[in-house]
Amino acid sequence: MRVMLTATLIAAPVAHGASVESLLMPDKVSKAHAKLEDTCTNCHDRGDRSRQSALCLACHKEIAADLTAHKGYHGRMPNAGIGKCTGCHTEHRGRDANIVRLNTTAFDHERTDFPLAGAHRTLACNSCHKAGEAYRKATPTCISCHKNDDYHEGQLGTACADCHNLDSWAGARFDHGKTKFALTGVHQSVSCSACHLGGHYKNSPLACVGCHATDDAHNRERGDDCGKCHTTTEWKTAKFNHEKETGFALLGRHAKVDCLGCHRSGNYKDKIPKDCYGCHKADDSHAGRFGQKCNDCHDNEVWHPVKYDHLAKTKFALVGVHAKVDCHTCHSANVDKQKLGTDCVACHRAASPHGTKFKLACDNCHGQQDWRSEINFDHDLTSWPLLGLHNVVACAQCHRTQAFSASGERCIDCHKKDDVHKGGLGDKCDSCHTPNGWALWTFDHLKQTGFALSGAHGKLKCVDCHRKPAGEVKLSPDCISCHQKDDIHAGQFGRQCQRCHTTVTFQGGRAR
């Protein structure tokens, strides 16, 4: 058997032109390695199998360089420089075997020198990688794939990313400020083709007249430098140093007024007034009452809102509703002739319902926000402090007219109708009653009159004894002064009835 095999091995090369290596290998190598197939040592080290990857890299120098520099797909793999090539690539599977074994679906393009971003993520591999060519051969420049899309035909170079983004080829951005012609005003919204006709960008005109010759209403009489008067914001609005040329600066709304708004004759050599009143006399709603210095109150931006420090110039601050009152309400005549007072009564004398009774200033009681409801008055500073229920009573219940000083100061002045005694106990109601409640009254008959109400006297009504006002009739403490009709003794035992009778009952007297 051994002799036969040896003979076969010796005879085979002669018969078929094959080497011993080719007879021993498991299967043919791929087409890419077919030239190396006859010499196993090109890829295999019989004495040291660990050198196999080094032999691979000896041929695949580009991949070896990626591993050393840690770039490219192989250089960014987690086991770059450590793993074996045979971990992914295997040979001896036939000429047509796919030794790359690339899974395009699961391939992580982030590990390459060209991470996929924007619209590139959705593209098929063959959109950028040519069939039959190594994937690493694809050039990572925009123009390599988009040369046919270059509308500019190479005039703007090959750095497409300077203007275009990865999400969409349309909608490019370009910093025109880096050119000799920065885009300002309406130039920013003009399409590129409006100035660069036919997509030609070189030798585009930089002077205004290069594009706006047909817009020149002056027929080139004022030269080609349109920017001296016109702006890029609006062609029709010309700029002119009005202050330098005429001595009248155009500020605020004046800068927006059409020239003919002031130069109505159209002849700019005609002299026109430079003071506010010269042009705005017809607009003066004050009819000259505040003089001709309009700028004391009005500014150049808006005619109606005014700037006027009323406190600093008149020593009268406009507070509350005063700040909302029209100027003419107070200033009804020319300010040079009409001098207004700064006290309330100077304007509000006719509106005062109090007449001339009050000597205090109106603002001692009234606020400036609301004349009627914003009232602040301390009644305790008057001769009649408000106590008890008087604190919650409306002013009008005691002050029947707004001439407040005409109101009485005695209880009876307001409570005469409430006097159930009908005047029998006089007019000093506070002797018994308190401001906390009319029905809450206190009276010590013994202490205040010297006559104790004992026995049946304690059950009597006041009017039973006090039949006439106390101011008219002074009752005597003698029993007989009230019980004379009850005296069956006809006065024979004197006036001291208590010598025999008690206050419990008049009947059943006892002699002492």
C-alpha positions in Angstrom: 0.0 0.0 0.0 2.8 2.4 1.0 4.7 1.6 -2.2 1.5 2.2 -4.3 0.9 5.6 -2.7 4.4 6.6 -3.2 4.2 5.6 -6.8 1.0 7.5 -7.2 2.5 10.7 -5.7 5.6 10.4 -7.9 3.6 9.7 -11.0 0.9 12.3 -10.5 3.0 15.4 -11.3 4.2 13.8 -14.5 0.7 12.9 -15.5 -1.2 16.0 -14.5 1.4 18.7 -13.8 0.4 19.1 -10.1 2.6 19.5 -7.1 2.5 17.5 -3.9 0.9 20.6 -2.1 -2.0 20.7 -4.6 -2.6 17.0 -4.1 -2.7 17.3 -0.3 -4.9 20.5 0.0 -8.5 20.0 1.0 -9.9 21.9 -2.0 -8.9 24.5 -4.5 -8.4 28.1 -3.3 -10.5 31.1 -4.5 -9.8 32.8 -7.8 -8.1 35.7 -6.0 -5.4 33.3 -4.6 -5.2 30.9 -7.5 -1.7 32.0 -8.4 -0.4 31.1 -5.0 -2.0 27.7 -4.9 1.0 25.6 -6.0 3.3 26.8 -3.1 1.7 26.2 0.3 4.4 28.2 2.0 3.1 31.3 0.5 0.3 31.2 3.0 1.3 28.5 5.5 4.3 28.0 7.8 4.5 24.3 8.5 6.7 25.0 11.5 4.6 27.8 13.1 0.9 27.9 12.4 0.6 31.2 14.3 2.4 33.0 11.5 -0.4 32.4 9.1 -2.0 35.9 9.7 1.4 37.5 9.3 1.8 35.8 5.9 -1.7 37.1 4.9 -0.7 40.7 5.9 2.6 40.4 4.0 0.5 40.4 0.8 -2.4 42.5 2.0 -0.2 45.5 2.9 -3.2 48.0 2.9 -4.9 46.0 5.6 -1.7 45.7 7.5 -1.3 49.5 7.4 -4.9 49.9 8.7 -4.2 47.6 11.6 -1.1 49.6 12.5 -2.8 53.0 12.2 -6.1 51.7 13.7 -8.1 53.1 10.8 -10.4 51.5 8.2 -12.7 48.6 9.0 -10.0 46.2 10.0 -8.1 48.7 12.1 -11.3 49.6 14.1 -12.3 46.0 14.9 -12.4 45.2 18.6 -9.6 42.6 18.2 -7.6 44.5 15.6 -4.0 43.2 15.4 -4.8 40.3 17.7 -7.3 38.1 16.0 -6.6 35.7 13.1 -7.5 36.4 9.5 -9.0 32.9 9.4 -11.5 33.8 12.0 -13.5 35.6 9.2 -11.8 34.4 6.0 -11.3 30.7 5.1 -9.8 29.2 1.9 -9.8 25.9 0.1 -13.5 25.9 -0.6 -13.3 26.1 -4.4 -12.6 28.7 -7.0 -16.0 30.4 -6.7 -16.1 30.4 -2.9 -16.8 33.7 -1.2 -14.0 34.0 1.2 -14.9 37.6 2.3 -18.2 36.4 3.8 -19.5 40.0 4.3 -23.0 40.3 5.8 -24.1 43.6 4.2 -27.2 43.7 6.3 -25.4 43.5 9.7 -22.3 45.4 8.5 -21.4 48.3 10.9 -20.3 51.1 8.5 -19.4 53.2 11.5 -16.1 51.3 11.8 -15.0 52.4 8.3 -13.4 55.7 7.3 -16.8 56.8 6.0 -19.6 56.5 8.6 -23.0 56.6 7.0 -25.1 59.7 7.9 -28.3 61.4 6.5 -29.6 60.0 3.3 -26.6 57.7 2.9 -28.0 55.4 5.5 -30.8 54.2 3.2 -28.7 53.6 0.2 -27.8 50.1 -1.1 -24.2 49.1 -1.0 -23.9 49.0 -4.8 -24.9 52.7 -4.9 -21.3 53.6 -4.0 -19.3 50.3 -4.3 -18.8 49.1 -7.8 -19.5 45.4 -8.6 -16.3 43.3 -8.6 -14.2 45.9 -6.9 -13.0 45.8 -3.4 -15.1 47.8 -1.0 -12.1 49.8 0.3 -11.6 51.1 -3.3 -14.6 53.4 -2.9 -13.4 57.0 -2.7 -14.9 58.8 0.3 -15.4 62.2 -1.4 -18.7 63.7 -2.5 -17.6 64.4 -6.0 -16.6 60.8 -6.6 -20.3 59.8 -6.5 -22.1 63.1 -7.2 -20.1 64.4 -10.1 -23.2 64.1 -12.4 -25.2 66.0 -9.8 -22.9 68.9 -9.8 -25.0 71.7 -11.2 -22.0 74.1 -10.9 -19.9 72.0 -13.3 -16.9 72.1 -11.1 -16.8 75.9 -10.8 -17.1 75.8 -7.0 -14.6 73.0 -6.5 -15.1 69.5 -5.2 -15.9 70.2 -1.5 -19.6 69.7 -1.9 -20.1 69.4 1.9 -19.2 73.1 2.2 -22.7 73.9 1.0 -24.7 70.7 0.9 -25.7 68.5 3.8 -26.1 64.7 4.0 -29.9 64.8 4.5 -30.8 66.3 1.1 -28.8 67.4 -1.9 -31.3 70.3 -2.3 -31.4 73.3 0.0 -27.7 74.1 0.0 -26.0 76.5 2.4 -23.2 78.8 1.4 -21.4 81.6 3.3 -21.4 84.3 0.7 -19.7 86.6 3.2 -16.5 84.7 2.4 -16.6 86.0 -1.1 -16.0 89.5 -2.3 -19.7 90.2 -2.2 -21.5 89.7 1.1 -25.3 89.2 0.8 -27.3 91.8 2.8 -30.9 92.9 2.8 -33.1 91.4 0.1 -30.0 89.9 -1.5 -30.2 87.2 1.1 -33.5 85.9 -0.2 -32.7 86.0 -3.9 -32.1 82.7 -5.6 -28.5 82.0 -6.8 -29.7 81.8 -10.4 -31.1 85.3 -10.2 -27.5 86.7 -10.3 -25.5 83.7 -11.5 -27.3 83.1 -14.8 -27.0 79.7 -16.2 -25.1 78.5 -13.2 -22.0 80.5 -14.0 -20.3 81.8 -10.9 -17.0 83.1 -12.1 -16.5 86.7 -13.0 -19.9 87.7 -11.6 -20.3 91.5 -11.4 -19.7 93.1 -8.0 -21.0 96.6 -8.7 -24.7 97.3 -8.2 -25.2 98.5 -11.8 -24.0 95.1 -13.0 -27.4 93.7 -12.0 -29.5 96.8 -11.6 -28.8 98.8 -14.8 -32.4 98.3 -15.9 -33.6 99.6 -12.5 -31.6 102.8 -12.6 -34.2 105.6 -12.9 -31.4 108.1 -13.2 -30.1 106.7 -16.5 -26.5 106.5 -15.1 -26.5 110.3 -14.6 -25.4 109.7 -10.9 -22.8 107.2 -11.7 -22.5 103.4 -11.2 -22.2 103.4 -7.4 -25.9 102.9 -6.5 -25.0 102.1 -2.9 -24.3 105.8 -2.2 -28.0 106.4 -1.9 -29.8 103.1 -2.2 -29.7 100.2 0.3 -29.9 96.5 -0.1 -33.0 96.4 2.0 -35.2 98.1 -0.6 -34.3 99.6 -3.9 -36.9 102.3 -3.8 -35.8 103.6 -0.4 -32.8 105.7 -1.0 -30.4 106.8 1.7 -29.2 110.4 1.9 -27.2 112.2 4.7 -30.0 114.7 5.3 -28.3 116.1 8.4 -25.0 116.8 6.7 -26.5 118.1 3.5 -29.4 120.2 4.9 -28.7 120.7 8.7 -31.9 118.8 9.6 -31.5 115.2 10.8 -34.2 112.7 9.9 -35.0 110.9 13.1 -37.7 108.4 14.0 -40.7 108.6 11.6 -39.0 111.4 9.6 -36.6 108.8 8.3 -39.5 106.8 6.8 -41.4 109.7 5.3 -41.2 110.0 1.5 -39.1 113.0 0.3 -42.2 114.6 -1.3 -44.0 114.4 2.1 -42.0 117.5 3.1 -40.6 118.7 -0.3 -44.1 119.0 -1.7 -43.1 121.2 -4.7 -40.7 118.6 -5.9 -38.0 121.3 -6.0 -35.5 120.4 -3.3 -33.9 123.9 -3.5 -37.1 125.5 -2.1 -36.6 126.4 1.5 -38.9 124.6 4.0 -39.2 125.2 7.8 -37.0 123.2 10.1 -39.0 123.6 13.3 -41.8 121.2 14.2 -44.5 123.8 14.2 -43.6 124.9 10.7 -44.7 121.5 9.3 -47.1 120.3 12.0 -49.2 123.4 12.7 -52.2 121.7 11.1 -51.7 118.6 13.3 -51.7 120.6 16.5 -54.7 119.4 18.4 -53.9 121.9 21.1 -54.7 124.8 18.9 -51.5 126.6 20.0 -52.4 126.4 23.7 -49.1 124.7 24.6 -46.9 126.9 22.4 -44.8 125.9 19.4 -42.2 123.7 21.0 -43.8 120.4 20.0 -40.6 118.4 21.0 -41.2 119.3 24.6 -43.9 116.5 24.7 -43.8 114.7 21.3 -40.9 112.7 19.8 -39.9 111.8 16.3 -41.1 108.2 16.5 -44.8 108.6 17.2 -46.8 111.8 17.2 -49.5 110.8 19.8 -47.6 109.4 22.8 -46.0 112.2 24.7 -42.9 112.4 26.9 -43.4 115.1 29.5 -42.2 115.1 33.1 -45.2 116.9 34.7 -43.8 116.7 38.2 -40.4 118.2 37.2 -41.9 121.0 35.1 -45.0 121.9 37.1 -44.3 120.5 40.6 -47.6 118.6 40.3 -47.3 114.8 39.8 -49.9 113.1 37.7 -51.0 110.2 39.8 -54.0 107.9 39.6 -56.7 109.1 37.3 -54.8 112.4 36.8 -52.4 110.4 34.6 -55.3 109.4 32.3 -57.0 112.8 32.1 -56.7 114.6 28.8 -54.4 117.6 28.9 -57.1 120.0 27.8 -59.3 119.0 30.7 -57.1 121.1 33.0 -55.3 123.4 30.5 -58.3 125.0 28.9 -56.4 128.1 27.7 -52.9 129.1 26.6 -50.3 127.9 29.2 -48.5 131.2 29.1 -51.6 133.0 30.3 -53.4 130.4 32.4 -51.7 129.6 35.7 -53.2 126.6 37.4 -53.1 126.0 41.1 -51.5 122.8 42.5 -54.1 122.2 45.2 -57.2 120.0 44.6 -59.7 122.7 45.1 -58.2 124.8 42.3 -59.8 122.3 39.8 -62.4 120.5 42.0 -64.1 123.5 43.7 -67.3 123.2 41.7 -67.4 119.4 42.2 -67.1 119.6 45.9 -70.4 118.7 47.7 -69.0 120.0 51.0 -69.1 123.6 50.2 -66.6 125.8 52.0 -67.1 124.0 55.4 -63.9 122.0 55.2 -60.5 123.6 55.8 -58.5 120.5 55.1 -57.2 119.6 51.7 -59.2 117.2 49.6 -56.5 114.6 49.5 -56.7 114.2 53.3 -59.8 112.1 52.6 -59.9 111.4 48.9 -57.5 109.3 46.9 -56.4 110.1 43.3 -57.4 106.8 41.8 -61.1 107.0 42.5 -62.6 110.2 43.8 -65.8 108.6 45.2 -64.9 105.2 46.6 -61.2 105.7 47.5 -62.0 107.6 50.7 -59.6 107.6 53.7 -60.9 109.5 56.7 -60.0 109.0 60.4 -63.2 109.9 62.3 -61.3 109.5 65.5 -59.5 112.8 64.8 -62.9 114.6 65.0 -64.8 115.5 68.1 -66.9 112.4 67.6 -64.8 109.2 67.6 -66.6 106.2 66.1 -67.1 103.5 68.7 -68.9 100.2 68.6 -71.5 99.8 65.9 -70.9 103.4 64.7 -67.8 102.0 63.0 -69.8 100.0 60.5 -72.5 102.5 59.8 -72.5 104.2 56.4 -71.6 107.9 56.5 -75.0 108.8 55.0 -76.9 107.4 57.9 -75.7 110.1 60.2 -74.6 112.8 57.6 -77.8 113.3 55.7 -76.0 115.9 53.5 -72.4 116.0 52.3 -71.9 119.1 54.4 -70.7 116.8 57.1 -70.2 119.4 59.8 -73.9 120.1 59.9 -74.6 116.8 61.7 -75.4 116.9 65.5 -73.1 115.4 68.1 -75.7 114.2 70.6 -77.2 110.7 70.6 -80.7 112.1 70.4 -79.8 113.9 67.2 -79.8 110.6 65.4 -81.8 108.3 67.7 -84.8 110.4 68.6 -87.1 108.0 66.8 -85.5 105.1 68.8 -86.2 106.8 72.1 -88.9 104.6 73.7 -88.9 107.0 76.7 -90.3 109.7 74.5 -87.9 112.1 76.1 -89.0 111.2 79.6 -85.4 110.4 80.6 -83.8 113.4 78.9 -81.4 113.4 76.0 -78.3 111.8 77.5 -78.9 108.4 76.0 -75.3 107.3 76.8 -76.2 107.4 80.5 -77.8 104.0 80.0 -77.1 102.9 76.4 -73.7 102.0 74.7 -72.5 102.1 71.1 -72.2 98.3 71.1 -76.0 97.9 70.8 -79.0 100.0 71.5 -80.6 97.2 73.5 -77.5 96.7 75.6 -78.1 99.3 78.2 -76.9 99.6 81.8 -78.2 101.9 84.6 -77.6 101.8 88.3 -80.6 103.5 89.7 -79.3 103.7 93.3 -75.9 105.0 92.2 -77.1 107.5 89.7 -80.2 108.8 91.5 -79.8 107.8 95.1 -83.1 105.9 95.0 -82.7 102.1 95.0 -85.3 100.1 93.0 -86.2 97.4 95.5 -89.3 95.2 95.9 -92.1 96.0 93.5 -90.2 99.1 92.3 -87.8 96.8 90.4 -90.7 95.5 88.2 -92.0 98.9 87.2 -91.3 100.5 83.8 -89.4 103.7 83.8 -92.4 105.7 82.5 -94.4 104.6 85.5 -92.5 107.1 87.5 -90.9 109.3 84.9 -93.9 110.6 83.2 -92.3 113.8 82.2 -88.8 114.5 80.9 -86.2 114.4 83.6 -85.0 117.8 82.5 -88.4 119.3 83.3 -89.4 117.5 86.5 -87.1 116.3 89.2 -88.8 113.4 91.1 -88.5 113.5 94.9 -87.3 110.3 96.6 -90.2 110.5 99.1 -92.8 107.8 98.7 -95.7 110.2 98.9 -94.4 112.0 95.7 -95.6 109.0 93.7 -98.1 107.3 96.2 -100.2 110.3 97.3 -103.3 108.9 95.8 -102.6 105.6 97.6 -102.4 107.3 101.0 -105.6 106.4 102.9 -104.3 108.4 105.8 -104.8 111.6 104.0 -101.3 112.7 105.0 -101.9 112.3 108.7 -98.8 110.2 109.1 -96.5 112.3 107.1 -94.6 111.7 103.9 -92.4 108.8 105.1 -94.6 105.9 104.1 -91.7 103.4 104.5 -92.1 103.8 108.3 -95.0 101.4 108.1 -95.1 100.1 104.5 -92.4 98.1 102.5 -91.5 98.2 98.8 -92.7 94.6 98.4 -96.3 95.6 98.8 -98.2 98.7 99.9 -100.8 96.6 101.7 -100.4 95.4 105.3 -98.6 98.2 106.8 -97.1 97.8 110.3 -96.7 100.6 112.8 -93.3 101.1 114.3 
